[in-house]
């Protein structure tokens, strides 16, 4: 059973990494997957976060604070606890035959993908508080997850597991926020303020 699942995982990996390979993906996916390493990507995120906090009213300030807490929690949970626990080698560390590596392989373990964990957590949190934009956040999270397979640094199961874990991290924070809202309504968002 384990061998079958690994074979399936590898087959899907090759589908995204090899079969779907094209010049457009070769340019877009590396830039997308490593946006947080470029000054352009960091600047865009900084501007987004500042606008959220400054122009978003009380809701924006609370969500901005929650984003910081969530990413700190999800990243440490993924990178410091789960990755060493599972200790799975990345496909580019083995390496797989005919693997197309479009970015630096990185030195960490493979499962779960921290990119998938963090970006899905981010997308779920924002989707909960800004429901009209749920499709935008969903597309963003999907592209970030799938980019990790396309560039050759993660298996599909790494990003699928990472997405599930990231969503779980977001819902834990949302649940804790709801508990605080029931005791300190003046300091946090109420249920009605998450609908827009």
C-alpha positions in Angstrom: 0.0 0.0 0.0 2.8 2.4 0.9 4.6 1.6 -2.3 1.4 2.2 -4.3 0.9 5.6 -2.7 4.5 6.6 -3.3 4.2 5.5 -6.9 1.0 7.5 -7.3 2.6 10.5 -5.6 5.6 10.3 -8.0 3.4 9.9 -11.1 1.5 13.0 -10.2 4.7 14.8 -9.5 6.0 14.0 -13.0 2.8 15.1 -14.5 3.2 18.7 -13.1 7.0 18.8 -13.2 7.5 17.3 -16.7 4.3 16.7 -18.7 2.9 20.2 -18.1 6.3 21.9 -18.5 6.3 24.9 -20.8 8.2 28.2 -21.3 5.5 30.2 -19.5 5.5 28.0 -16.4 9.3 28.1 -16.4 9.2 31.9 -15.9 6.1 32.3 -13.8 6.3 29.5 -11.4 9.8 30.1 -10.0 8.9 33.8 -9.5 5.6 32.9 -7.9 7.0 30.3 -5.6 9.8 32.5 -4.3 8.0 35.8 -4.2 8.9 36.2 -0.5 12.6 36.1 -1.3 12.4 39.1 -3.7 12.2 42.8 -2.8 9.2 43.1 -5.2 7.3 40.3 -3.4 8.1 41.6 0.0 7.2 45.1 -0.9 3.8 44.0 -2.3 3.1 42.1 0.9 4.2 45.0 3.1 2.0 47.4 1.2 -1.0 45.0 1.4 -0.5 44.6 5.2 -0.1 48.3 5.8 -3.2 49.1 3.8 -5.1 46.5 5.7 -4.0 47.9 9.1 -4.2 51.6 8.2 -7.2 51.7 5.9 -9.1 48.7 7.1 -10.5 50.1 10.3 -10.7 48.0 13.4 -11.3 44.9 11.4 -8.2 45.5 9.3 -6.1 46.0 12.4 -7.3 42.9 14.1 -6.9 40.8 10.9 -3.4 42.3 10.4 -2.4 41.2 13.8 -3.9 37.8 13.3 -1.9 37.4 10.1 1.4 37.9 12.0 0.4 35.5 14.7 -0.8 32.9 12.3 2.3 32.9 10.1 4.5 32.7 13.1 2.5 29.8 14.5 2.0 27.9 11.2 5.6 28.3 10.1 7.1 27.1 13.3 4.7 24.3 13.6 5.6 23.1 10.1 9.3 23.8 10.0 10.4 23.1 13.5 8.0 20.3 14.6 6.5 18.4 11.6 9.4 18.5 9.1 11.9 16.9 11.5 9.3 14.5 12.7 8.5 13.1 9.3 12.1 13.7 7.9 11.0 13.0 4.3 13.6 13.8 1.6 12.7 16.3 -1.1 12.4 14.9 -4.6 15.4 17.1 -5.6 17.5 15.6 -2.8 17.1 12.0 -4.0 17.0 13.1 -6.9 14.3 11.7 -9.0 15.2 10.8 -12.6 14.4 13.5 -15.2 13.4 16.0 -12.5 13.3 19.6 -13.7 14.6 21.8 -10.9 13.7 25.4 -11.5 14.7 26.9 -8.2 17.2 26.1 -5.4 16.3 22.8 -3.8 16.6 24.1 -0.3 18.2 22.3 2.7 15.1 21.3 4.6 12.8 18.2 4.6 9.9 17.7 2.3 6.8 17.0 4.3 4.9 19.2 4.8 5.6 22.0 2.4 5.9 25.1 4.6 4.9 27.2 1.6 1.7 25.3 1.4 1.1 25.5 5.1 1.7 29.2 5.4 0.0 30.4 2.3 -3.1 28.2 2.8 -3.3 29.4 6.4 -3.1 33.0 5.1 -5.7 32.4 2.5 -8.2 30.7 4.8 -7.9 33.4 7.5 -8.5 36.2 4.9 -11.3 34.2 3.3 -13.1 33.9 6.6 -12.9 37.6 7.3 -13.4 38.9 3.7 -15.8 36.4 2.2 -16.4 38.3 -1.0 -12.8 37.7 -2.0 -12.7 34.0 -1.1 -12.1 33.0 -4.8 -9.0 35.3 -5.0 -7.5 33.9 -1.9 -8.4 30.3 -3.0 -6.7 30.8 -6.4 -3.6 32.3 -4.7 -3.3 29.4 -2.3 -3.7 26.9 -5.1 -1.1 28.5 -7.3 1.4 28.7 -4.4 0.9 25.1 -3.6 1.1 23.7 -7.1 4.1 25.9 -7.9 6.1 23.9 -5.4 5.6 20.7 -7.4 6.1 22.4 -10.8 9.5 23.8 -9.7 10.6 20.4 -8.5 11.1 20.8 -4.7 8.0 19.0 -3.3 5.8 16.0 -3.9 2.0 16.6 -4.4 1.4 14.9 -1.0 3.7 17.5 0.6 1.6 20.4 -0.6 -1.8 18.6 -0.1 -0.8 17.8 3.5 0.6 21.3 3.9 -2.6 22.8 2.7 -4.7 20.7 5.2 -2.3 21.6 8.0 -2.3 25.3 7.1 -6.1 25.4 7.0 -6.2 23.7 10.4 -3.8 26.3 11.8 -6.0 29.1 10.5 -9.2 27.6 12.0 -7.4 27.1 15.4 -6.7 30.8 15.4 -10.2 31.7 14.3 -11.6 29.5 17.1 -9.4 31.2 19.7 -10.4 34.6 18.4 -14.1 33.6 18.8 -13.4 32.6 22.3 -11.8 36.0 23.0 -14.7 37.7 21.3 -17.2 36.3 23.7 -15.2 37.6 26.7 -13.7 40.8 25.3 -16.0 42.1 22.5 -14.5 45.6 22.6 -11.0 44.3 21.8 -11.7 41.8 19.0 -14.0 41.3 16.0 -17.6 40.2 16.5 -19.1 37.5 14.3 -21.1 40.1 12.3 -17.9 42.0 11.3 -16.5 39.0 9.4 -19.3 39.0 6.8 -18.0 41.7 4.4 
